[in-house]
Amino acid sequence: MGDTWRYSYSPGGDVISVEVDGHQGQDFVYDTGGALTAIQQNVSMKNGTQTTVNMLSSIYDADGRITGLLAFVVYPFLPEGWGFAY
């Protein structure tokens, strides 16, 4: 394995970022109530630009309540998407 993982935490104890071997991995975004709303990762595009990809997104109803989560996980050979509804 040999990978070194480093986690950064908010003053309240929530994970806010992950680095792997000194490289930025993912950032974790929370709403004002402390609920995890997004997992973001910077990726390099073929044309050399950088973009931020949301790996986790919340699904809201008309009243603004979270009713589900949608996640996108990239494995070495096959991307996978999954969701969870309350």
C-alpha positions, -999 to +999 in steps of 0.1 A: +000+000+000+024+028+012-002+056+008-002+083+035-036+097+042-040+130+060-074+143+073-082+179+082-110+187+106-132+217+114-132+231+149-164+211+155-147+178+146-161+173+110-137+160+083-133+189+059-105+175+036-084+145+027-049+144+012-033+113-002+005+113-003+005+151-002-020+156-030-055+171-025-080+143-024-115+154-015-132+183+003-163+178+024-190+205+025-216+209+052-248+230+055-253+254+084-270+226+104-239+204+101-253+179+076-229+167+049-241+181+016-212+175-009-180+157-014-159+175-040-128+165-058-106+185-082-098+166-114-076+173-144-094+173-178-079+161-210-074+196-222-053+205-192-079+224-172-089+217-137-126+213-126-144+204-094-166+173-095-193+167-069-190+131-057-220+134-034-251+156-039-281+160-017-316+158-032-342+181-017-380+182-017-401+214-024-398+224+013-360+222+013-357+190+032-331+164+022-349+134+007-320+115-008-283+114-017-266+107-050-230+096-051-206+090-079-176+067-072-148+063-097-130+029-096-099+023-118-119+007-146-157+013-142-175+043-127-204+036-104-233+057-094-257+050-065-283+068-046-303+066-014-337+079-007-353+085+027 
